[in-house]
Amino acid sequence: MKHYILFISISFALLFSCSSSNESTTYYLIRHAEKDRTDSTNRNPNLNLEGETRAQNWAFFFKDIPLDAVYTTHYNRTIQTATPTAKSKNIELKYYSPNRMFDSIFQVNTKGKKILIVGHSNTTPMFANKIINTYNKAISDNKNYNAMDDNDNSSLFIVKIDGESITTSVEKINR
């Protein structure tokens, strides 16, 4: 009986020592690839040829990066940007609403995972800010990224949370 209690005690100790404080979560945020601009009244355009190539290049970029999920808005251009990467990883696309970015459900569903999020020129930096500011509540110098230039389809925002530590970066991926 003593061995059984000792075993249970050790199991709980191991469980709690491997808890969320050691969990690493990484968010990769990109804007959709180049869209078809031939009809300025079209609020849901597809990607143009350059955008289709960039979407394939994103899939190549993420080839050696393990991803647990790929999130996109419901717009054609974000779906078409996310699809090659999701297909290459055999991952089904998940959808999010820009009006409910990084809500408690999203946080729970993505904790401890590597996530690609495809958005827009205004929502991608806002989403990164929301993640950063959620984890940096105690820090008064919160990072705030501005909306992206309308022609910027090559920025990659990376937000990594390791326990209590958070790191952020923005890279230009021109492929």
C-alpha positions as CSV (number, residue, x, y, z in Angstrom):
1,M,0.0,0.0,0.0
2,K,2.9,2.4,0.8
3,H,4.3,1.8,-2.7
4,Y,0.9,2.6,-4.2
5,I,0.6,5.9,-2.3
6,L,4.2,6.7,-3.2
7,F,3.5,6.0,-6.9
8,I,0.4,8.2,-6.9
9,S,2.4,11.0,-5.1
10,I,5.2,10.9,-7.6
11,S,2.7,10.8,-10.5
12,F,1.0,13.9,-9.3
13,A,4.3,15.7,-8.7
14,L,5.4,14.9,-12.3
15,L,2.0,16.0,-13.6
16,F,2.2,19.3,-11.9
17,S,5.9,19.9,-12.7
18,C,5.1,19.5,-16.4
19,S,2.2,21.8,-16.3
20,S,1.4,24.9,-18.4
21,S,4.3,27.0,-17.0
22,N,6.7,25.0,-19.2
23,E,4.3,24.9,-22.2
24,S,5.4,26.7,-25.3
25,T,2.9,28.2,-27.7
26,T,3.9,29.8,-31.0
27,Y,1.7,31.9,-33.2
28,Y,2.7,32.6,-36.8
29,L,0.6,35.4,-38.3
30,I,0.5,36.4,-42.0
31,R,-1.6,38.5,-44.2
32,H,-3.3,37.0,-47.2
33,A,-1.3,36.9,-50.4
34,E,-1.8,39.3,-53.3
35,K,-5.5,39.7,-54.3
36,D,-7.2,40.3,-57.6
37,R,-7.7,44.1,-57.7
38,T,-9.4,44.3,-61.1
39,D,-12.9,44.9,-59.6
40,S,-12.7,47.5,-56.8
41,T,-16.3,46.8,-55.8
42,N,-15.6,43.1,-55.1
43,R,-15.3,42.8,-51.3
44,N,-14.3,39.1,-51.5
45,P,-11.8,38.8,-54.3
46,N,-9.7,35.7,-55.1
47,L,-5.9,35.7,-55.2
48,N,-4.3,36.8,-58.4
49,L,-1.5,34.8,-60.1
50,E,1.2,36.4,-57.9
51,G,-0.9,35.7,-54.8
52,E,-1.3,32.0,-55.8
53,T,2.5,31.7,-56.2
54,R,3.0,33.4,-52.8
55,A,0.5,31.0,-51.2
56,Q,2.6,28.1,-52.5
57,N,5.7,29.8,-51.2
58,W,4.2,30.1,-47.7
59,A,3.6,26.3,-47.8
60,F,7.2,25.9,-48.8
61,F,8.3,28.2,-46.0
62,F,6.4,26.3,-43.4
63,K,7.4,22.9,-44.8
64,D,9.8,22.1,-41.9
65,I,7.9,24.0,-39.2
66,P,5.4,21.7,-37.4
67,L,2.0,23.2,-37.2
68,D,-0.9,22.0,-35.1
69,A,-3.6,24.2,-36.7
70,V,-4.2,26.7,-39.5
71,Y,-6.7,29.4,-38.9
72,T,-8.2,31.8,-41.5
73,T,-11.0,34.2,-41.9
74,H,-13.9,33.3,-44.2
75,Y,-12.7,35.4,-47.1
76,N,-11.6,33.8,-50.4
77,R,-8.1,35.4,-50.3
78,T,-7.3,34.2,-46.8
79,I,-8.6,30.7,-47.4
80,Q,-6.7,30.5,-50.7
81,T,-3.5,31.7,-48.9
82,A,-3.9,29.2,-46.1
83,T,-4.9,26.2,-48.1
84,P,-1.6,25.1,-49.6
85,T,0.1,25.1,-46.2
86,A,-2.8,23.3,-44.5
87,K,-2.9,20.7,-47.3
88,S,0.9,20.1,-47.1
89,K,0.4,19.4,-43.4
90,N,-2.8,17.4,-43.8
91,I,-4.6,19.9,-41.5
92,E,-8.2,21.0,-42.0
93,L,-8.6,24.8,-42.0
94,K,-10.2,26.3,-38.9
95,Y,-12.0,29.7,-39.1
96,Y,-12.0,32.7,-36.8
97,S,-13.8,35.9,-36.7
98,P,-11.8,39.1,-36.6
99,N,-14.4,40.4,-34.2
100,R,-13.5,37.8,-31.6
101,M,-9.7,37.5,-32.0
102,F,-7.9,35.6,-29.3
103,D,-10.9,35.1,-27.1
104,S,-10.8,32.6,-24.2
105,I,-11.9,29.7,-26.4
106,F,-9.2,30.4,-29.0
107,Q,-6.6,30.7,-26.2
108,V,-7.6,27.3,-24.7
109,N,-7.7,25.6,-28.1
110,T,-4.2,26.8,-29.1
111,K,-2.3,26.7,-25.9
112,G,0.9,24.7,-26.1
113,K,0.7,24.4,-29.9
114,K,2.2,25.9,-33.1
115,I,-0.5,27.9,-35.0
116,L,-0.6,29.7,-38.3
117,I,-3.1,32.5,-38.5
118,V,-4.0,34.1,-41.9
119,G,-5.6,37.5,-41.8
120,H,-5.7,40.9,-43.4
121,S,-3.6,44.1,-43.4
122,N,-5.5,45.5,-40.3
123,T,-6.3,42.2,-38.5
124,T,-2.9,40.5,-38.6
125,P,-1.1,43.1,-36.5
126,M,-4.2,43.6,-34.3
127,F,-4.2,39.9,-33.6
128,A,-0.5,39.9,-32.7
129,N,-1.1,42.9,-30.4
130,K,-4.0,41.1,-28.7
131,I,-1.9,38.0,-28.0
132,I,1.1,40.1,-26.8
133,N,-1.0,42.4,-24.6
134,T,-3.0,39.5,-23.1
135,Y,0.3,38.0,-21.9
136,N,2.0,41.2,-21.0
137,K,-0.8,42.6,-18.7
138,A,1.7,43.7,-16.1
139,I,4.0,45.4,-18.5
140,S,3.1,49.0,-19.3
141,D,5.3,49.1,-22.5
142,N,3.0,46.9,-24.5
143,K,4.0,46.4,-28.1
144,N,1.6,47.7,-30.6
145,Y,2.0,46.9,-34.3
146,N,0.3,49.2,-36.7
147,A,-1.8,48.2,-39.6
148,M,0.2,46.8,-42.5
149,D,0.7,48.6,-45.8
150,D,-1.9,47.5,-48.3
151,N,0.9,46.1,-50.5
152,D,2.6,44.1,-47.7
153,N,2.0,40.5,-48.3
154,S,5.4,39.2,-47.0
155,S,5.4,40.0,-43.3
156,L,5.5,37.2,-40.8
157,F,4.6,38.0,-37.2
158,I,5.9,35.5,-34.7
159,V,4.7,35.5,-31.1
160,K,6.1,32.8,-28.9
161,I,5.0,32.2,-25.3
162,D,7.2,30.1,-23.1
163,G,5.8,29.9,-19.6
164,E,5.9,33.5,-18.3
165,S,8.2,34.7,-21.1
166,I,7.0,36.2,-24.4
167,T,9.1,37.0,-27.5
168,T,7.9,38.7,-30.7
169,S,9.4,39.4,-34.1
170,V,8.4,40.5,-37.6
171,E,10.2,39.1,-40.6
172,K,10.0,39.8,-44.3
173,I,9.7,36.6,-46.3
174,N,10.2,37.5,-49.9
175,R,10.0,34.3,-51.9
